[in-house]
Amino acid sequence: MEDLCDIATQSLPDQAPCDDVTLLLVRTRSLCPTRVASWTPPGDQSAVRSARTLAARQLTEWGLQGLQDATQLIVSELVTNAIRHGTGQIELRLVRHQVLTCEVSDTGPSTPRPRRARTMDENGRGLFLVTNLCRRWGSRPVPGGKVVWADQDLPHTSGLRAAAA
């Protein structure tokens, strides 16, 4: 580990050596392609219905019909936000691993924030709903935009645990 840290810090030529550095090293592994589904919906309101339908079909294929209602609502809200507040092309991804992750990416720079809408507000409830439907959510910057994601717990059944192993 010490050697890996030295190599990493030596690659920063303009930095003076110091002991006050924290370096996180992780070993990543790729997921089986059957655990990831990606789509590029159109950048208009028709994308929302299409995205819900695609997500529902994928959940059925994965045997996760019990997550359809919540996932379709999460997909609707994240895609709607990307259309309204983002720019450029939108991408929707579902990833089935230890949790079900829904990701929506766009080229907009702004980070979304949940807010409580007032009684007469037409907008503003989307991320508030997402926070109540998922285990956790967040956003991360990517080159050329951002990804907003939401994780849901997978149902615990013996068939799913065996398939995940």
Secondary structure by P-SEA (a helix, b strand, c coil): caaaaaaaaaacccccccccbbbbbbbbbbcccccbbbbbcccccaaaaaaaaaaaaaaaaaccccaaaaaaaaaaaaaaaaaaccccbbbbbbbbccbbbbbbbccccbbbbbbbbcccccccaaaaaaaaccccccccccccccccbbbbbccccaaaaaaac
